[in-house]
Amino acid sequence: MQAAELTVGDLLKEQGERLRLEVLSGEKSLGRRITVGDLNRPGLALSGFLDRFRAERIQVFGNGEQAYCQKGDAKKLADCLSAMLAIPEVPCVIVTHNAPVPPALSQACKKHAVPLLRSAFDTATLAGELSEALESRLAPATTVHGVLVDVYGLGVLIQGEAGIGKSECALELLKRGHLLVADDAVQIQHRRGGILRGYCPEPLKNHMEIRGLGVIDIKLLFGIGAIRERARIELSIKLEPWNPQTAYDRTGLDGRKVSILDVEVPLIRIPVSPGRNLAVLIEVASLNQRLRSQGYFSAETFNKRLIERMKTKERP
C-alpha cells in the first residue's frame, strides 16, 4: 500500500486556482501536512469546547463561524482560537465566501504560524470540491500487475502469471467493443463506501504490450472510444494454466473473493487451454456478475429448483 502525502503548499499548487484560494498569512508554514480528506467546521471549538476536536482536519470558517467571531466576547474568543490553533496537527484555516477575516482569527493564525487561506466559493461548494480533491489524493492506494478493462460497464481486473495471455485477452475484448483502462500496471484506490477505483499510471496510459508485436497505441489504433480513464473494479478474473489435477468450480456456488485494499471483490478462476475463447468467457462472467449485483444468483436459483424437484420425487 502506498502512503499518500500532501502539504498545504501542494494543495495550493494543485487546487488553488480551481478552488479560488488565496494565501492571507502563514506563507512560511505551507509545509504543514494534510493527512485526512475530511473537513472540520469548528463551531464548538470557538466556544472553548475542545473535547474530540478534529485538529488533523482542515478548519473551514463559514458564515456561522464568521458571525460568531464578529459577535462573540473578544477576550474569550482570542483564548479559544489560540488554544485551538496551538495544536500542531492543524493543517490550515480556510475562510469562505471571500469574507473579511475576523481580526481575532488572523492574529491567532499568525501567532501559531497556521496558514490562513480564503476562498471565493461558498462553504457548501468549497466543502464538496475540496473533499473530493483530498480523497483523490489521500485515499489508500496500491499498484497491481494485470489488465483492467470495462466490460458492459463493469470494471474487470484480469490477472495471472506472466505470458498467460492477459493482454491478448484484453485485445480481443477491445475488438468486441469493450474499453481498456490499464495494461500491465493497474493503480487502485480505495474510495469511500468500499469502492475500488482503478486507473492507469501516466507513462503507460493508452498503451498495451503484446508479445511478438511490442508496444501498441490503443488510442490511435482503435480510437478514443476504446479507452476509459478509470473504472470501478467489481470483478477479478484470474487466468491459470490448465491443470487436470485442480478442482475448478463447476456450479458457480463457490463464491470466492479476493481482498484488495481490505475490500472483498468477487473472484473467478478461469483455466487457460488451447481452444478456449477467454474473451467470451469474461463477457459472460461480467454479465452474470451484473445479474448478481441486482439480486439474481443464477447458480443458487438453479440449485434451489433442483433440490425442490428432488424433494417432490421423494414424496410417496
C-alpha positions as CSV (number, residue, x, y, z in Angstrom):
1,M,0.0,0.0,0.0
2,Q,1.3,3.4,-0.9
3,A,1.2,6.2,1.7
4,A,0.0,9.4,0.2
5,E,1.4,12.7,1.4
6,L,0.1,16.2,0.8
7,T,1.1,19.5,2.2
8,V,-0.8,22.8,2.3
9,G,1.6,24.1,-0.4
10,D,0.9,21.0,-2.6
11,L,-2.9,21.7,-2.2
12,L,-2.4,25.3,-3.3
13,K,-0.3,24.3,-6.4
14,E,-2.8,21.6,-7.4
15,Q,-6.2,23.1,-6.5
16,G,-5.5,26.7,-5.6
17,E,-6.8,28.2,-8.9
18,R,-9.7,25.8,-9.3
19,L,-10.9,26.4,-5.7
20,R,-10.1,30.1,-5.9
21,L,-7.9,30.0,-2.9
22,E,-5.6,32.8,-1.8
23,V,-3.0,32.9,1.0
24,L,-3.6,35.6,3.6
25,S,-0.8,34.7,6.0
26,G,1.4,31.8,7.0
27,E,3.4,31.5,3.8
28,K,6.4,30.0,5.7
29,S,4.2,27.3,7.1
30,L,2.8,25.8,3.9
31,G,4.8,22.6,4.6
32,R,2.2,21.5,7.2
33,R,0.9,18.1,6.3
34,I,-2.7,17.2,5.4
35,T,-3.3,13.6,6.4
36,V,-7.1,13.2,6.1
37,G,-9.7,14.1,3.4
38,D,-12.4,15.2,5.8
39,L,-13.0,18.9,6.8
40,N,-14.0,20.4,10.1
41,R,-16.4,23.2,11.0
42,P,-15.0,24.4,14.4
43,G,-18.3,25.7,15.9
44,L,-18.0,24.2,19.4
45,A,-14.2,24.8,19.5
46,L,-14.8,28.5,19.2
47,S,-16.7,28.4,22.5
48,G,-13.8,26.6,24.2
49,F,-15.1,23.0,24.0
50,L,-12.1,21.1,22.5
51,D,-13.1,17.6,23.5
52,R,-12.8,15.4,20.4
53,F,-11.8,18.4,18.4
54,R,-10.6,17.1,15.0
55,A,-7.4,19.1,14.8
56,E,-6.0,17.0,11.9
57,R,-8.6,18.3,9.5
58,I,-8.6,21.5,7.5
59,Q,-10.6,24.0,9.6
60,V,-13.3,25.7,7.5
61,F,-14.9,29.0,8.7
62,G,-18.2,29.5,7.0
63,N,-20.9,32.1,7.7
64,G,-21.8,30.7,11.1
65,E,-18.2,30.7,12.4
66,Q,-17.5,34.2,10.9
67,A,-20.7,35.6,12.6
68,Y,-19.6,34.1,15.9
69,C,-16.2,35.6,15.6
70,Q,-17.7,39.0,14.9
71,K,-20.2,39.0,17.8
72,G,-18.5,36.8,20.5
73,D,-16.7,38.1,23.5
74,A,-13.3,39.3,22.2
75,K,-11.1,38.0,25.1
76,K,-12.8,34.6,25.3
77,L,-12.7,34.2,21.5
78,A,-9.0,35.1,21.4
79,D,-8.3,32.5,24.1
80,C,-10.3,29.8,22.4
81,L,-8.8,30.4,19.0
82,S,-5.3,30.4,20.5
83,A,-6.0,27.1,22.2
84,M,-7.5,25.6,19.1
85,L,-4.7,26.7,16.7
86,A,-1.9,25.8,19.1
87,I,-2.4,22.2,18.3
88,P,0.4,21.2,15.9
89,E,-1.8,18.9,13.8
90,V,-4.0,21.7,12.4
91,P,-3.0,21.9,8.7
92,C,-4.6,25.3,7.8
93,V,-7.7,27.5,8.1
94,I,-9.9,28.4,5.2
95,V,-12.4,31.3,5.3
96,T,-15.2,31.0,2.7
97,H,-17.4,33.5,0.8
98,N,-14.4,35.7,0.2
99,A,-15.4,37.3,3.5
100,P,-13.3,39.7,5.6
101,V,-11.2,37.7,8.1
102,P,-12.1,38.4,11.8
103,P,-9.2,40.1,13.4
104,A,-9.0,37.6,16.3
105,L,-8.7,34.7,13.8
106,S,-6.0,36.5,11.8
107,Q,-4.0,37.2,14.9
108,A,-4.3,33.6,16.2
109,C,-3.1,32.2,12.9
110,K,-0.1,34.5,12.9
111,K,0.7,33.7,16.5
112,H,0.8,29.9,15.9
113,A,2.1,30.0,12.3
114,V,-1.0,28.4,10.9
115,P,-1.6,29.1,7.2
116,L,-4.7,31.3,6.7
117,L,-6.5,30.9,3.3
118,R,-9.6,32.4,1.8
119,S,-11.8,31.1,-0.9
120,A,-14.3,32.9,-3.1
121,F,-16.6,29.8,-3.0
122,D,-19.5,29.4,-0.6
123,T,-19.0,26.9,2.1
124,A,-21.0,24.1,0.6
125,T,-19.3,24.3,-2.8
126,L,-15.9,24.5,-1.3
127,A,-16.5,21.6,1.1
128,G,-17.7,19.3,-1.8
129,E,-15.0,20.2,-4.2
130,L,-12.2,20.2,-1.6
131,S,-13.3,16.9,0.0
132,E,-13.3,15.2,-3.5
133,A,-9.8,16.5,-4.3
134,L,-8.4,15.5,-0.9
135,E,-10.0,12.0,-1.1
136,S,-8.5,11.5,-4.6
137,R,-5.0,12.4,-3.3
138,L,-5.1,10.7,0.1
139,A,-7.1,7.5,-0.5
140,P,-5.2,4.3,0.3
141,A,-3.7,3.1,-3.0
142,T,-1.7,0.2,-4.4
143,T,-0.4,-1.0,-7.8
144,V,-1.0,-4.5,-9.1
145,H,0.1,-6.4,-12.1
146,G,-2.7,-7.1,-14.5
147,V,-5.1,-5.6,-17.0
148,L,-8.2,-3.6,-16.3
149,V,-11.0,-3.5,-18.8
150,D,-14.5,-2.1,-18.8
151,V,-16.8,-4.9,-19.9
152,Y,-20.5,-4.0,-20.2
153,G,-19.9,-1.2,-17.8
154,L,-18.3,-3.5,-15.2
155,G,-14.6,-2.9,-14.2
156,V,-12.9,-6.3,-14.7
157,L,-9.4,-6.9,-13.3
158,I,-7.6,-9.7,-15.2
159,Q,-4.6,-11.2,-13.5
160,G,-2.4,-14.2,-14.0
161,E,1.2,-15.2,-14.3
162,A,3.4,-13.6,-17.0
163,G,2.8,-14.8,-20.5
164,I,-0.5,-16.5,-19.8
165,G,-2.4,-14.1,-22.3
166,K,-3.8,-11.3,-20.2
167,S,-3.1,-8.6,-22.8
168,E,-4.1,-10.8,-25.7
169,C,-7.4,-11.4,-23.9
170,A,-7.9,-7.7,-23.3
171,L,-7.1,-7.0,-27.0
172,E,-9.8,-9.4,-28.1
173,L,-12.3,-7.7,-25.7
174,L,-11.4,-4.4,-27.3
175,K,-12.2,-5.8,-30.8
176,R,-15.5,-6.8,-29.4
177,G,-16.3,-3.3,-28.4
178,H,-15.2,-3.1,-24.7
179,L,-12.9,-0.5,-23.2
180,L,-9.3,-0.6,-22.0
181,V,-8.4,1.2,-18.7
182,A,-4.9,-0.1,-18.0
183,D,-2.5,-2.7,-19.2
184,D,0.4,-4.3,-17.2
185,A,0.2,-2.0,-14.2
186,V,-3.1,-1.0,-12.6
187,Q,-3.2,1.6,-9.9
188,I,-6.1,1.1,-7.4
189,Q,-7.5,3.5,-4.9
190,H,-9.9,2.6,-2.0
191,R,-12.6,5.2,-2.1
192,R,-15.3,5.8,0.4
193,G,-18.1,3.3,0.6
194,G,-15.8,0.3,-0.2
195,I,-15.3,1.4,-3.8
196,L,-12.1,0.3,-5.6
197,R,-11.3,2.7,-8.5
198,G,-8.6,1.5,-10.9
199,Y,-6.7,3.7,-13.4
200,C,-3.6,3.6,-15.5
201,P,-0.3,5.3,-14.4
202,E,0.6,8.2,-16.8
203,P,3.6,6.7,-18.7
204,L,1.5,3.6,-19.7
205,K,-1.8,5.3,-20.5
206,N,-3.5,4.2,-23.7
207,H,-0.7,1.6,-24.5
208,M,-0.5,-2.2,-24.4
209,E,2.4,-4.5,-24.7
210,I,1.7,-7.6,-26.8
211,R,4.4,-10.3,-27.1
212,G,5.5,-10.5,-30.7
213,L,4.0,-7.1,-31.6
214,G,5.6,-4.9,-29.0
215,V,4.0,-1.7,-27.6
216,I,0.9,-0.5,-29.4
217,D,-1.1,2.7,-29.0
218,I,-4.7,1.7,-28.4
219,K,-6.0,5.3,-28.8
220,L,-4.5,5.6,-32.3
221,L,-5.4,2.1,-33.5
222,F,-9.0,1.8,-32.1
223,G,-9.9,5.4,-31.4
224,I,-10.7,7.5,-28.3
225,G,-13.9,5.4,-27.8
226,A,-11.8,2.3,-27.0
227,I,-10.3,3.7,-23.8
228,R,-11.6,4.8,-20.4
229,E,-9.9,7.0,-17.9
230,R,-10.8,4.9,-14.8
231,A,-13.3,2.2,-13.8
232,R,-14.8,0.8,-10.6
233,I,-13.4,-2.7,-10.0
234,E,-16.3,-5.1,-9.4
235,L,-14.9,-8.4,-10.6
236,S,-11.5,-10.1,-10.5
237,I,-10.6,-12.8,-13.1
238,K,-7.5,-15.0,-12.5
239,L,-6.2,-16.8,-15.6
240,E,-4.5,-20.1,-14.7
241,P,-2.7,-22.8,-16.7
242,W,-5.0,-25.8,-17.2
243,N,-4.2,-28.5,-14.6
244,P,-6.3,-31.6,-14.7
245,Q,-5.5,-32.2,-11.0
246,T,-7.1,-28.9,-10.0
247,A,-10.7,-28.9,-9.0
248,Y,-12.3,-25.9,-10.7
249,D,-15.8,-24.5,-9.9
250,R,-18.4,-26.3,-12.0
251,T,-21.5,-24.9,-10.4
252,G,-20.8,-21.2,-9.7
253,L,-21.7,-21.7,-6.0
254,D,-18.2,-21.3,-4.6
255,G,-18.5,-17.5,-4.2
256,R,-14.7,-16.9,-4.0
257,K,-13.4,-13.5,-3.2
258,V,-10.1,-11.7,-3.2
259,S,-9.1,-8.9,-0.9
260,I,-7.8,-5.7,-2.4
261,L,-7.0,-2.8,0.0
262,D,-9.3,-4.5,2.5
263,V,-12.2,-4.6,0.0
264,E,-13.7,-8.0,-1.0
265,V,-14.0,-8.5,-4.7
266,P,-15.7,-11.5,-6.4
267,L,-13.0,-13.8,-7.9
268,I,-13.4,-16.2,-10.8
269,R,-10.6,-18.6,-11.7
270,I,-10.5,-19.5,-15.4
271,P,-8.2,-22.3,-16.6
272,V,-6.4,-21.5,-19.9
273,S,-6.1,-24.2,-22.5
274,P,-5.9,-24.2,-26.4
275,G,-9.3,-23.5,-28.0
276,R,-10.9,-21.7,-25.1
277,N,-12.3,-18.3,-26.0
278,L,-11.3,-16.3,-23.0
279,A,-12.9,-13.1,-24.2
280,V,-16.3,-14.7,-24.5
281,L,-16.0,-16.3,-21.1
282,I,-15.1,-13.0,-19.5
283,E,-18.1,-11.3,-21.2
284,V,-20.4,-13.9,-19.8
285,A,-18.8,-13.7,-16.3
286,S,-19.3,-9.9,-16.4
287,L,-23.0,-10.2,-17.4
288,N,-23.5,-12.8,-14.7
289,Q,-21.9,-10.6,-12.1
290,R,-24.2,-7.7,-13.1
291,L,-27.2,-10.0,-12.5
292,R,-25.8,-11.0,-9.1
293,S,-25.4,-7.3,-8.2
294,Q,-29.1,-6.9,-9.0
295,G,-30.1,-9.7,-6.7
296,Y,-30.3,-12.6,-9.2
297,F,-27.9,-15.5,-8.5
298,S,-28.3,-18.0,-11.4
299,A,-26.4,-20.9,-9.8
300,E,-28.2,-20.6,-6.5
301,T,-31.6,-20.3,-8.2
302,F,-30.9,-23.4,-10.3
303,N,-29.7,-25.3,-7.2
304,K,-32.9,-24.4,-5.2
305,R,-35.0,-25.6,-8.1
306,L,-33.1,-28.9,-8.4
307,I,-33.5,-29.5,-4.6
308,E,-37.2,-28.8,-4.8
309,R,-37.6,-31.2,-7.7
310,M,-35.7,-33.9,-5.8
311,K,-37.9,-33.4,-2.8
312,T,-41.0,-33.7,-4.9
313,K,-39.9,-37.0,-6.4
314,E,-39.1,-38.4,-2.9
315,R,-42.7,-37.8,-1.7
316,P,-44.8,-41.0,-1.7
